[in-house]
Amino acid sequence: MKTHAQQTKAGRRNYGQNYQRGRGAEGRAAAILRRDGWSVNISPGSRGSADLIARKGTRVRRIQVKAIGSRDIRTVEAARRRVQGKPFNVSRGREVWLYSAGTWYRFTT
């Protein structure tokens, strides 16, 4: 099944760039977690319930990572509103790390 982005000409043109942007953000998020002592697995091909699964002792975190090129996000609340709408529609109760213009916004939906 095609994603929404793959159904339009512009979406198909940008699809590879968006995927690479997302994978880069996942790698940066994993590095942050590893520096803080977490063991991190990155979901292959962005499949599964979360992009990152981080473990430290008995604690487990399932993190959805989003990377966008928009520069209009200035607060955590703005980031939360952005991912709750289309095209993201992140599930409620999900830990989300959004990367935009060199800044991380971390929150739970």
C-alpha positions in Angstrom: 0.0 0.0 0.0 1.3 3.4 -1.0 1.8 6.1 1.7 0.1 9.4 1.3 3.4 11.0 0.1 3.8 8.3 -2.6 0.4 9.1 -4.1 1.4 12.5 -5.4 4.0 13.5 -7.9 5.7 15.9 -5.5 5.5 13.3 -2.7 7.2 10.7 -4.9 9.9 13.2 -5.9 10.7 14.0 -2.2 10.2 10.5 -0.8 13.9 9.5 -0.8 15.0 12.8 0.7 12.4 12.6 3.5 13.4 9.0 4.3 17.0 10.0 4.5 16.2 13.0 6.7 14.3 10.7 9.0 17.0 8.0 9.2 19.5 10.8 10.1 17.3 12.0 12.9 16.9 8.5 14.2 20.7 8.1 14.3 21.2 11.4 16.1 18.4 10.5 18.7 20.1 7.1 19.2 23.4 8.8 19.8 21.9 11.1 22.5 20.3 8.1 24.3 23.5 6.1 24.1 25.5 9.0 25.7 23.0 8.9 28.5 23.6 5.1 29.1 20.7 3.6 27.2 21.0 0.5 25.0 19.3 1.4 21.7 17.9 -0.6 18.8 16.8 1.2 15.6 13.8 -0.4 13.9 15.0 -1.6 10.4 13.2 0.2 7.6 11.2 2.3 10.1 8.9 -0.7 10.6 7.4 -1.7 13.9 5.7 0.1 16.7 8.5 2.6 17.3 11.6 3.9 15.5 13.8 3.4 18.6 13.6 1.0 21.5 15.8 2.1 24.3 16.6 0.0 27.4 18.4 0.9 30.6 18.1 -1.7 33.4 14.4 -2.6 33.6 13.2 0.6 31.9 12.1 0.4 28.3 11.3 3.4 26.1 9.6 3.2 22.7 10.3 6.4 20.8 8.8 7.7 17.5 11.3 10.1 15.8 10.1 12.8 13.4 12.3 15.1 11.3 10.8 18.1 9.5 12.3 20.9 7.5 9.9 23.5 8.9 11.3 26.3 10.8 8.1 27.5 12.3 8.3 25.3 15.4 9.4 27.2 18.4 7.8 25.5 21.4 7.1 21.9 22.6 3.4 22.7 22.3 3.8 23.7 18.7 5.7 20.5 18.0 3.0 18.4 19.7 0.2 20.1 17.5 2.3 19.5 14.4 2.7 15.7 14.8 -0.9 15.2 15.9 -2.2 16.4 12.5 -1.7 15.1 9.0 0.6 13.7 7.6 2.0 12.4 11.0 -1.1 11.5 13.1 1.1 10.0 15.9 -0.8 7.7 18.3 -1.8 9.0 21.7 0.5 8.0 24.6 3.6 7.8 22.3 6.9 9.3 23.2 7.9 11.5 20.3 11.2 13.3 19.5 10.8 15.9 16.8 13.8 17.3 15.1 13.5 20.6 13.3 16.0 23.3 12.3 18.7 21.8 14.6 16.5 21.6 17.7 14.9 18.6 19.5 11.4 18.8 20.9 10.6 15.8 23.2 7.1 15.1 24.4 4.4 12.5 24.9 1.3 12.7 22.8 
